[in-house]
Amino acid sequence: MKQVQLGVMLLLLVFSSVALADGRVVDKVYHPYVQPLEREFEYRALYQRQTDHPDNNALAQKFGYGFSLGNNMAFSLYLLAERVMPEDYTLASYEAELRWMLTEQGQYSWDWGLLFEVEHYQQTDSNEFTTGLLVEKEFEHTSLTVNALLVYEWGQNVPSELETEFRLQYRYRFLPALQPSVEIYSGENYKGAGPGFMGVYKFSPTQQLKWEAAMVFALDNDTIDRTFRFALKYEF
């Protein structure tokens, strides 16, 4: 019961937050789980289009490798390449990430985890540290996943500031290979929502390919019109 109340309080806190994060808000919705002995290669792509500025179509691609640290922690390294205009495609940043599974799946009413990320941006010589809660609850045939994150930015060319981000995914576990969802994202000058799909294909008990895709639409005038995200992850 206390876990349910804490989960509800978390959602209310995030929705009522005033200081929201800027930057690339749409990204992976993290689940709080870590598999022992897991290793993985991951690819993510993000494409944003603004109708009023047809030449300003941002593309970002992230490549990563990760592995578990014991039974409840996983560590990953990423490289991010991006462009705003076709001629400025470049390596933009690199990132280190740690996920910590706090509770076993099904141990409590809500499953809990923590996320820690450090990212360095090449072009602006700035840094970003992200941490926050990863929360998930399974209902009969659906799952609710919430990421409530704090983001601290600093560097010579950017003002130091503390912000928050919010990501939510509500999915229907229709089939392992096809699970439709609804996703919601919130950040400074960004509020978006839209449909998504995800699935997993198992090659063997220890090898599987996970995929996910979503189209996120603006909910206000400050948000870029459309954002498409796609991810592939090979676990072995």
N, C-alpha and C positions, 0 to 999 in steps of 0.2 A: 504493500500500500504506500509506503514511504517513497519507493522508487517511482510509482506512478505520479504522486504529488510533485516530486522533484522534477520529473519530466515535463509536467504541465507548467511548472514555474519557469523552467528553462525556455519553453516556447514563448511564454508571455514576456519574459525578459528580452528575448531577441526581437520580437515583433515591436516592442515598445521602445527599442533603442533609438537614440537620436543621432549619435555619431556613427556614421556608416562608412565603410571603406570604399576607396576609389580603385582605379586600375582594372585588371581583368577579373571581374567577379565570377563570371560563368566558368566553371571548371569541374573537375571530378567531384562527385558527392561521395565522400569517404564512408566506408562501413567500418565499424569498430573491431573487426575480427582480424586475427593473425593466425596463419596456419604454421605449425612447427615444420622446420626443414624446408620451407617454401623458398623458391627462387623464381624470378620473373623478369621478363623483358616487357617494356610497356611503350606504347606509342599513343600520343594524344594530338588531336588537331582541332583548331578553333578558327572559324571563319565568321567575320562580322561585316554586315553590309548596312550602310546608311543611305536611304533613298535620296536624300537631299544632297549627298556628296558621293556620286557614283565612282569617283576615282579614289575615294578614301575607304578601301575595302581591306581591313586588317586580316592577316593570316598569321597564325602562330602554330608551331609544331614542337612537341616536346618528346624527347627520347630518354628512356630511363632503364636502369637495372636495379633490382632490389633483392634482398635476401632476409631471412628471419634471423633474429638474435635470441636464441632460446625458444621458449614456448609462447611468449606473450609480447615480443617486440619484433619489429621489422624495420630495416634501414634501406633507403633508396637514394640513388644519385640521378640527377636529371640534367640534360642540356636543352635549352630553349632557343629555337630559331624563329624569327618573326619578320614581317614586313608590314608597312602601311601603304607604301607605293611600290610598284613592281621593281623599281631599281634599287630599293633600299633593304632587300632581304639580307639578313645578317644573323650571326650568333648573338643573341641578346643577353642571355643570363645563364647561370648555372646554379643548381639547387641541391641541398641535402635535406633529407626528410626522415623523421623517426615516428613510427606509429606504435602506440602502447595499448594493448588490450587490457583493460582494467578488470573485467568480469568475464567469466565463461558464458558462452551462448546459452541462454535459458536459465542461468543461475538466478536472475532476478526478473522482475516484470519488464524492465528495460535493460538492454545491453549497453555497456559503457566503454569508451576508449578515449585516448588523448592523441593529438597530432602536434608535432613540432617540425617547423620548416625554417630553413635559413636560405635566402636567395640573394645573389649579388648580380646587379644589372651593369653590364659592360658600358653601355653608351652614356649613362648618367653617373656612373661611378657611385651608385647608391645601393643600399641594402634593405632587406625586408625580413623581419622575423614574424612568423605566424604560429600561433598556438591556440588550442581550443578543444572543445568537447565533441566527440563523435557518439551519437546516440541512435539506437535502433530498437524498434519493437515490432514483433510479428503478431498480426492478427490471424484469422483463420487462413485466408488465401492471399493476404496482402502484407506488405511490410512498409513501415514508416521510418525513414532515415533522416536525421537532422545533424547538420554541422553548424556549430556556433563558435565563431573564430574571432580572436583578437589579432590585429595586425599592427606591428610597430615598424615605421619607416624612418630611415635616417641616411645621411650622406652629405657630401659637400654641396651638391646642387639641388637638394630637396629639403624642405623643412621637416624637422623631426615631429612625428605625430603618431598618436595611438588611435586606431579605428576598429571597427568591427565588420564582420561579414556574416551572412546567413545563407545557407543552402538547405533545401529540403527536397526529398524524393519520396513519392508515394507510389509503390509499384504493385502490380497484380502478378502473382506467381502462377501464370497460366501454364507454361511449360518451361523446363530448364532452358531450352534454346530460344524462347521468346517470352519476354516479360514486359508488357507495356507499363508506362509510368507517367506521372505528372511531376514536373520539376519547378521549383520556385527559387529565385536568387534575389538577394537584396544587398546593395552597397551604395556608397555615396554617388549620386547622379546615376544610379542604376537600380531599376526594379523590373524584373522580367519573369515570365513563366511560360511554360509550353509543354508539349508532349515529348515523350522519350520512349526508347526501347532498349532492352538489354537481354543478353543471353549467354549461355556457356555451352561449349561442345567439348566433351571428354574424349581424349585419344586413348587414355589408360587411367588406372587409379591415381597416378601421380602426374599426369600431363593433361592440361586442358587449355582451351582458348576461350577467353572472355571478350565480349564486344559490347559496346553501348553507344547510343547516338541520341541526340535530342535537338530540337529546334525551339529556341527561346525567343519570345516576342516581347517587345517593350510594353510596359504597363503605365508609363508616363512619358511626358515630352522630353525629359532629360536623358532618357535611355536610348541607346542605339537601336535601330529598328529591329534587326533580326540577327541572331547569333546561332550558328550551327556548331555543335561539338560532336566529336567522334573519338572513340578510344578502342584500342586493341591491347590485350594483355595475355601473354603466353606464360603459363605457370608450369614449372617442372621440378 
